[in-house]
Amino acid sequence: MSEQEIREGMLLAVWDEPPLDFDPDTLMRRVEQKKSRRRALVAVGVATAMIAVASLALPGLLPRDRDTQLGSESPTSSSPTPVAKSEKELQRIGDQLAQGLSHTMPNLKEQVYSVVRRGPYVHQPNTPTPVNQPGDPEFSGFVFLTDEIGPTSLQVIVTRNRSAERFLCDGATTCRDVQQKDGSTVTEAETFEGPEVTKSVVLRKLPSGLYAQITSLNYNPATGSGLRQMVPVRVGVLTTLVTDPNVHWE
């Protein structure tokens, strides 16, 4: 038998015997220390998880004041939101259009007046009050006039919808853009049926993206009646009205 085999046999004979310096009290202390260390590790893990949850909920609970860091990180709009005009401001626009039309066309029979309201405006002469509902136009209305043929009106629409520019020349016989000194552009369009003009419309595009449109038709757009051969106002006068510096569209 070799020396290695003798050593392994002796180890197998005493493998389940405690060492000579075995102390049961020391063993119990080590066990208690391991238990305490395990409890401490578990407590630290629970505390860490609670801190993580609190950090996620905290931004929603803190006030977002301008003086705090969270408040400073909130996004801000670079362009101001357009402010809706008051009823007095809208009527002032209509009155200025009526006054400008009276000065440009002194042959009109009766006093020129206008009604302008916020949103799309539909005039119903059989009702005591105009019908006005919120919608796409910023504001709209009519300029009422009476010439040698009879009473009629011009339609006024102010909007930010780009389709006003896109479809303006559809069906028009003539259509052209006229650049203005203030940076705006006026598109003039007319529709002919033979020698007669059945529709004249001008559209002014302001640098802010606002569109101001005035339309003259061979009938009264406020009532849908009063058919005539020729429009009461041509594009030359309409352009004068839409570019009047006293009319503050914005």
FIMI-334314 format. One record per residue (C-alpha): residue number from 1; residue in three letters; x, y, z. Coordinates in nm, 3 decimals. Each point is the difference from the previous one (the first is absolute). Layout:
# residues N
num->NUM&residuo->ala&east->X&north->Y&up->Z .
...
This chain:
# residues 250
num->1&residuo->met&east->0.000&north->0.000&up->0.000 .
num->2&residuo->ser&east->0.133&north->0.338&up->-0.099 .
num->3&residuo->glu&east->0.027&north->0.305&up->0.226 .
num->4&residuo->gln&east->-0.275&north->0.180&up->-0.196 .
num->5&residuo->glu&east->-0.242&north->-0.288&up->0.050 .
num->6&residuo->ile&east->0.076&north->-0.013&up->0.377 .
num->7&residuo->arg&east->-0.069&north->0.381&up->0.029 .
num->8&residuo->glu&east->-0.335&north->-0.026&up->-0.185 .
num->9&residuo->gly&east->-0.106&north->-0.297&up->0.215 .
num->10&residuo->met&east->0.071&north->0.190&up->0.324 .
num->11&residuo->leu&east->-0.201&north->0.302&up->-0.126 .
num->12&residuo->leu&east->-0.294&north->-0.220&up->-0.083 .
num->13&residuo->ala&east->0.014&north->-0.155&up->0.346 .
num->14&residuo->val&east->-0.033&north->0.333&up->0.181 .
num->15&residuo->trp&east->-0.195&north->0.215&up->-0.253 .
num->16&residuo->asp&east->-0.311&north->0.024&up->0.223 .
num->17&residuo->glu&east->0.188&north->0.072&up->0.322 .
num->18&residuo->pro&east->0.023&north->0.361&up->0.126 .
num->19&residuo->pro&east->0.345&north->0.159&up->0.003 .
num->20&residuo->leu&east->0.197&north->-0.010&up->0.323 .
num->21&residuo->asp&east->-0.048&north->0.374&up->0.056 .
num->22&residuo->phe&east->-0.380&north->-0.014&up->-0.070 .
num->23&residuo->asp&east->-0.194&north->0.250&up->0.215 .
num->24&residuo->pro&east->-0.385&north->-0.022&up->-0.017 .
num->25&residuo->asp&east->-0.042&north->0.358&up->0.137 .
num->26&residuo->thr&east->0.220&north->0.143&up->-0.275 .
num->27&residuo->leu&east->-0.203&north->-0.183&up->-0.261 .
num->28&residuo->met&east->-0.328&north->0.145&up->0.134 .
num->29&residuo->arg&east->0.144&north->0.352&up->0.002 .
num->30&residuo->arg&east->0.101&north->-0.034&up->-0.366 .
num->31&residuo->val&east->-0.347&north->-0.122&up->-0.092 .
num->32&residuo->glu&east->-0.160&north->0.298&up->0.176 .
num->33&residuo->gln&east->0.241&north->0.238&up->-0.173 .
num->34&residuo->lys&east->-0.093&north->-0.143&up->-0.342 .
num->35&residuo->lys&east->-0.371&north->0.036&up->0.081 .
num->36&residuo->ser&east->0.047&north->0.364&up->0.109 .
num->37&residuo->arg&east->0.200&north->0.077&up->-0.313 .
num->38&residuo->arg&east->-0.270&north->-0.155&up->-0.219 .
num->39&residuo->arg&east->-0.274&north->0.207&up->0.171 .
num->40&residuo->ala&east->0.205&north->0.317&up->-0.051 .
num->41&residuo->leu&east->0.043&north->-0.075&up->-0.370 .
num->42&residuo->val&east->-0.374&north->-0.060&up->-0.041 .
num->43&residuo->ala&east->-0.079&north->0.328&up->0.181 .
num->44&residuo->val&east->0.239&north->0.193&up->-0.225 .
num->45&residuo->gly&east->-0.161&north->-0.151&up->-0.311 .
num->46&residuo->val&east->-0.350&north->0.094&up->0.114 .
num->47&residuo->ala&east->0.108&north->0.357&up->0.081 .
num->48&residuo->thr&east->0.165&north->0.033&up->-0.341 .
num->49&residuo->ala&east->-0.317&north->-0.115&up->-0.176 .
num->50&residuo->met&east->-0.211&north->0.250&up->0.197 .
num->51&residuo->ile&east->0.235&north->0.284&up->-0.093 .
num->52&residuo->ala&east->-0.022&north->-0.096&up->-0.369 .
num->53&residuo->val&east->-0.382&north->-0.001&up->0.009 .
num->54&residuo->ala&east->-0.008&north->0.334&up->0.181 .
num->55&residuo->ser&east->0.237&north->0.157&up->-0.253 .
num->56&residuo->leu&east->-0.234&north->-0.100&up->-0.283 .
num->57&residuo->ala&east->-0.307&north->0.145&up->0.171 .
num->58&residuo->leu&east->0.169&north->0.316&up->0.126 .
num->59&residuo->pro&east->0.001&north->0.207&up->-0.326 .
num->60&residuo->gly&east->-0.377&north->-0.025&up->-0.023 .
num->61&residuo->leu&east->-0.041&north->0.122&up->0.358 .
num->62&residuo->leu&east->0.239&north->0.293&up->-0.008 .
num->63&residuo->pro&east->-0.135&north->0.340&up->-0.115 .
num->64&residuo->arg&east->0.134&north->0.108&up->-0.337 .
num->65&residuo->asp&east->0.075&north->0.361&up->0.083 .
num->66&residuo->arg&east->0.217&north->0.216&up->-0.223 .
num->67&residuo->asp&east->0.259&north->0.028&up->0.278 .
num->68&residuo->thr&east->0.049&north->-0.377&up->0.030 .
num->69&residuo->gln&east->0.210&north->-0.219&up->-0.221 .
num->70&residuo->leu&east->-0.301&north->-0.213&up->-0.095 .
num->71&residuo->gly&east->-0.192&north->0.310&up->-0.100 .
num->72&residuo->ser&east->0.287&north->0.121&up->-0.216 .
num->73&residuo->glu&east->0.005&north->-0.329&up->-0.191 .
num->74&residuo->ser&east->-0.363&north->0.031&up->-0.109 .
num->75&residuo->pro&east->-0.031&north->0.079&up->-0.376 .
num->76&residuo->thr&east->-0.094&north->0.354&up->-0.097 .
num->77&residuo->ser&east->-0.163&north->0.113&up->-0.321 .
num->78&residuo->ser&east->0.219&north->0.214&up->-0.224 .
num->79&residuo->ser&east->-0.293&north->0.164&up->-0.183 .
num->80&residuo->pro&east->-0.287&north->0.171&up->0.183 .
num->81&residuo->thr&east->-0.352&north->-0.134&up->-0.048 .
num->82&residuo->pro&east->-0.217&north->0.237&up->-0.205 .
num->83&residuo->val&east->-0.248&north->0.186&up->0.220 .
num->84&residuo->ala&east->-0.361&north->0.000&up->-0.117 .
num->85&residuo->lys&east->-0.133&north->0.345&up->-0.081 .
num->86&residuo->ser&east->-0.282&north->0.147&up->0.207 .
num->87&residuo->glu&east->-0.341&north->0.077&up->-0.146 .
num->88&residuo->lys&east->0.084&north->0.372&up->-0.004 .
num->89&residuo->glu&east->0.321&north->-0.064&up->-0.194 .
num->90&residuo->leu&east->-0.184&north->-0.215&up->-0.252 .
num->91&residuo->gln&east->-0.269&north->0.259&up->-0.052 .
num->92&residuo->arg&east->0.268&north->0.267&up->-0.039 .
num->93&residuo->ile&east->0.143&north->-0.203&up->-0.290 .
num->94&residuo->gly&east->-0.344&north->-0.021&up->-0.159 .
num->95&residuo->asp&east->-0.066&north->0.372&up->0.047 .
num->96&residuo->gln&east->0.333&north->0.087&up->-0.160 .
num->97&residuo->leu&east->-0.077&north->-0.224&up->-0.298 .
num->98&residuo->ala&east->-0.339&north->0.167&up->-0.041 .
num->99&residuo->gln&east->0.155&north->0.345&up->0.023 .
num->100&residuo->gly&east->0.270&north->-0.089&up->-0.252 .
num->101&residuo->leu&east->-0.258&north->-0.137&up->-0.244 .
num->102&residuo->ser&east->-0.210&north->0.319&up->0.031 .
num->103&residuo->his&east->0.302&north->0.216&up->-0.079 .
num->104&residuo->thr&east->0.108&north->-0.217&up->-0.293 .
num->105&residuo->met&east->-0.350&north->-0.033&up->-0.149 .
num->106&residuo->pro&east->-0.187&north->0.328&up->0.071 .
num->107&residuo->asn&east->-0.279&north->-0.100&up->-0.242 .
num->108&residuo->leu&east->-0.154&north->-0.242&up->0.250 .
num->109&residuo->lys&east->-0.365&north->0.081&up->0.076 .
num->110&residuo->glu&east->-0.026&north->-0.063&up->0.373 .
num->111&residuo->gln&east->0.227&north->-0.009&up->0.301 .
num->112&residuo->val&east->0.251&north->-0.284&up->-0.005 .
num->113&residuo->tyr&east->0.018&north->-0.208&up->0.318 .
num->114&residuo->ser&east->0.151&north->-0.329&up->0.112 .
num->115&residuo->val&east->-0.037&north->-0.282&up->0.249 .
num->116&residuo->val&east->0.307&north->-0.201&up->0.103 .
num->117&residuo->arg&east->-0.002&north->-0.284&up->0.252 .
num->118&residuo->arg&east->0.245&north->-0.256&up->0.139 .
num->119&residuo->gly&east->0.001&north->-0.332&up->-0.187 .
num->120&residuo->pro&east->-0.214&north->-0.077&up->-0.308 .
num->121&residuo->tyr&east->-0.286&north->0.247&up->-0.037 .
num->122&residuo->val&east->-0.328&north->-0.066&up->-0.178 .
num->123&residuo->his&east->-0.246&north->0.284&up->-0.049 .
num->124&residuo->gln&east->-0.367&north->-0.097&up->0.024 .
num->125&residuo->pro&east->-0.221&north->0.304&up->-0.063 .
num->126&residuo->asn&east->-0.313&north->-0.173&up->0.135 .
num->127&residuo->thr&east->0.153&north->-0.046&up->0.346 .
num->128&residuo->pro&east->0.053&north->0.283&up->0.251 .
num->129&residuo->thr&east->0.359&north->-0.102&up->0.076 .
num->130&residuo->pro&east->0.280&north->-0.125&up->-0.228 .
num->131&residuo->val&east->0.108&north->-0.361&up->0.006 .
num->132&residuo->asn&east->0.358&north->-0.031&up->0.123 .
num->133&residuo->gln&east->0.168&north->-0.332&up->0.073 .
num->134&residuo->pro&east->0.365&north->-0.075&up->0.094 .
num->135&residuo->gly&east->0.198&north->-0.159&up->-0.279 .
num->136&residuo->asp&east->0.296&north->0.033&up->-0.232 .
num->137&residuo->pro&east->-0.003&north->0.377&up->-0.081 .
num->138&residuo->glu&east->0.146&north->0.237&up->0.256 .
num->139&residuo->phe&east->-0.286&north->0.236&up->-0.081 .
num->140&residuo->ser&east->-0.230&north->0.075&up->-0.292 .
num->141&residuo->gly&east->-0.294&north->0.214&up->-0.108 .
num->142&residuo->phe&east->-0.150&north->0.220&up->-0.270 .
num->143&residuo->val&east->0.023&north->0.356&up->-0.124 .
num->144&residuo->phe&east->-0.350&north->0.106&up->-0.109 .
num->145&residuo->leu&east->-0.046&north->0.249&up->-0.283 .
num->146&residuo->thr&east->-0.265&north->0.124&up->-0.240 .
num->147&residuo->asp&east->0.080&north->0.110&up->-0.355 .
num->148&residuo->glu&east->-0.218&north->0.096&up->-0.296 .
num->149&residuo->ile&east->-0.109&north->-0.364&up->-0.043 .
num->150&residuo->gly&east->-0.095&north->-0.066&up->0.360 .
num->151&residuo->pro&east->0.126&north->-0.125&up->0.339 .
num->152&residuo->thr&east->0.280&north->-0.256&up->0.018 .
num->153&residuo->ser&east->0.313&north->-0.071&up->0.205 .
num->154&residuo->leu&east->0.367&north->-0.095&up->0.000 .
num->155&residuo->gln&east->0.114&north->-0.307&up->0.189 .
num->156&residuo->val&east->0.295&north->0.033&up->0.241 .
num->157&residuo->ile&east->0.189&north->-0.301&up->0.135 .
num->158&residuo->val&east->0.318&north->0.006&up->0.211 .
num->159&residuo->thr&east->0.164&north->-0.337&up->0.065 .
num->160&residuo->arg&east->0.327&north->-0.184&up->0.052 .
num->161&residuo->asn&east->-0.103&north->-0.292&up->-0.218 .
num->162&residuo->arg&east->0.243&north->-0.041&up->-0.292 .
num->163&residuo->ser&east->-0.271&north->-0.144&up->-0.222 .
num->164&residuo->ala&east->-0.125&north->0.356&up->-0.047 .
num->165&residuo->glu&east->0.310&north->0.068&up->-0.208 .
num->166&residuo->arg&east->0.018&north->-0.344&up->-0.160 .
num->167&residuo->phe&east->-0.345&north->0.003&up->-0.163 .
num->168&residuo->leu&east->-0.041&north->0.371&up->-0.069 .
num->169&residuo->cys&east->0.082&north->-0.018&up->-0.371 .
num->170&residuo->asp&east->-0.199&north->-0.319&up->-0.067 .
num->171&residuo->gly&east->-0.255&north->0.080&up->-0.272 .
num->172&residuo->ala&east->0.117&north->0.361&up->-0.029 .
num->173&residuo->thr&east->0.042&north->0.157&up->-0.342 .
num->174&residuo->thr&east->0.279&north->0.231&up->0.116 .
num->175&residuo->cys&east->0.221&north->-0.034&up->0.308 .
num->176&residuo->arg&east->0.315&north->0.187&up->0.099 .
num->177&residuo->asp&east->0.215&north->0.079&up->0.304 .
num->178&residuo->val&east->0.080&north->0.360&up->0.091 .
num->179&residuo->gln&east->0.288&north->0.052&up->0.244 .
num->180&residuo->gln&east->-0.054&north->0.273&up->0.260 .
num->181&residuo->lys&east->0.259&north->0.229&up->0.160 .
num->182&residuo->asp&east->-0.070&north->-0.135&up->0.349 .
num->183&residuo->gly&east->0.101&north->-0.354&up->-0.101 .
num->184&residuo->ser&east->-0.353&north->-0.131&up->-0.049 .
num->185&residuo->thr&east->-0.132&north->-0.142&up->-0.326 .
num->186&residuo->val&east->-0.341&north->0.070&up->-0.154 .
num->187&residuo->thr&east->-0.143&north->-0.257&up->-0.240 .
num->188&residuo->glu&east->-0.265&north->0.140&up->-0.237 .
num->189&residuo->ala&east->-0.233&north->-0.240&up->-0.179 .
num->190&residuo->glu&east->-0.307&north->0.054&up->-0.219 .
num->191&residuo->thr&east->-0.242&north->-0.238&up->-0.168 .
num->192&residuo->phe&east->-0.167&north->0.096&up->-0.327 .
num->193&residuo->glu&east->-0.310&north->-0.133&up->-0.174 .
num->194&residuo->gly&east->0.026&north->0.153&up->-0.340 .
num->195&residuo->pro&east->0.068&north->0.373&up->0.045 .
num->196&residuo->glu&east->-0.150&north->0.009&up->0.349 .
num->197&residuo->val&east->0.198&north->-0.048&up->0.322 .
num->198&residuo->thr&east->-0.187&north->-0.237&up->0.233 .
num->199&residuo->lys&east->0.258&north->-0.015&up->0.279 .
num->200&residuo->ser&east->0.278&north->0.230&up->0.118 .
num->201&residuo->val&east->0.216&north->-0.099&up->0.297 .
num->202&residuo->val&east->0.319&north->0.126&up->0.160 .
num->203&residuo->leu&east->0.206&north->-0.186&up->0.258 .
num->204&residuo->arg&east->0.269&north->0.173&up->0.202 .
num->205&residuo->lys&east->0.259&north->-0.224&up->0.163 .
num->206&residuo->leu&east->0.163&north->0.175&up->0.294 .
num->207&residuo->pro&east->0.357&north->-0.086&up->0.112 .
num->208&residuo->ser&east->-0.140&north->-0.164&up->0.316 .
num->209&residuo->gly&east->-0.192&north->-0.257&up->-0.208 .
num->210&residuo->leu&east->-0.341&north->0.166&up->0.041 .
num->211&residuo->tyr&east->-0.223&north->0.019&up->-0.310 .
num->212&residuo->ala&east->-0.250&north->0.283&up->-0.057 .
num->213&residuo->gln&east->-0.244&north->-0.063&up->-0.283 .
num->214&residuo->ile&east->-0.271&north->0.226&up->-0.148 .
num->215&residuo->thr&east->-0.238&north->-0.139&up->-0.263 .
num->216&residuo->ser&east->-0.247&north->0.172&up->-0.232 .
num->217&residuo->leu&east->-0.257&north->-0.220&up->-0.177 .
num->218&residuo->asn&east->-0.276&north->0.052&up->-0.256 .
num->219&residuo->tyr&east->-0.251&north->-0.065&up->0.280 .
num->220&residuo->asn&east->-0.030&north->0.099&up->0.365 .
num->221&residuo->pro&east->0.216&north->-0.250&up->0.198 .
num->222&residuo->ala&east->-0.172&north->0.101&up->0.324 .
num->223&residuo->thr&east->-0.342&north->-0.115&up->-0.121 .
num->224&residuo->gly&east->0.068&north->-0.215&up->-0.305 .
num->225&residuo->ser&east->-0.240&north->0.213&up->-0.207 .
num->226&residuo->gly&east->0.019&north->0.316&up->-0.211 .
num->227&residuo->leu&east->0.149&north->-0.155&up->-0.314 .
num->228&residuo->arg&east->0.155&north->0.252&up->-0.242 .
num->229&residuo->gln&east->0.209&north->-0.017&up->-0.316 .
num->230&residuo->met&east->0.311&north->0.167&up->0.138 .
num->231&residuo->val&east->0.176&north->0.006&up->0.335 .
num->232&residuo->pro&east->-0.055&north->0.327&up->0.189 .
num->233&residuo->val&east->0.371&north->0.049&up->0.083 .
num->234&residuo->arg&east->0.305&north->-0.095&up->-0.208 .
num->235&residuo->val&east->0.344&north->-0.114&up->0.122 .
num->236&residuo->gly&east->0.152&north->0.347&up->-0.019 .
num->237&residuo->val&east->-0.230&north->0.132&up->0.274 .
num->238&residuo->leu&east->0.024&north->-0.325&up->0.196 .
num->239&residuo->thr&east->0.380&north->0.027&up->0.005 .
num->240&residuo->thr&east->-0.028&north->0.356&up->0.128 .
num->241&residuo->leu&east->-0.219&north->-0.125&up->0.286 .
num->242&residuo->val&east->0.211&north->-0.301&up->0.095 .
num->243&residuo->thr&east->0.320&north->0.208&up->0.005 .
num->244&residuo->asp&east->-0.148&north->0.299&up->0.185 .
num->245&residuo->pro&east->0.258&north->0.088&up->0.273 .
num->246&residuo->asn&east->-0.286&north->0.105&up->0.230 .
num->247&residuo->val&east->-0.137&north->-0.356&up->0.000 .
num->248&residuo->his&east->0.188&north->-0.197&up->0.265 .
num->249&residuo->trp&east->-0.056&north->-0.361&up->-0.100 .
num->250&residuo->glu&east->0.233&north->-0.136&up->0.268 .
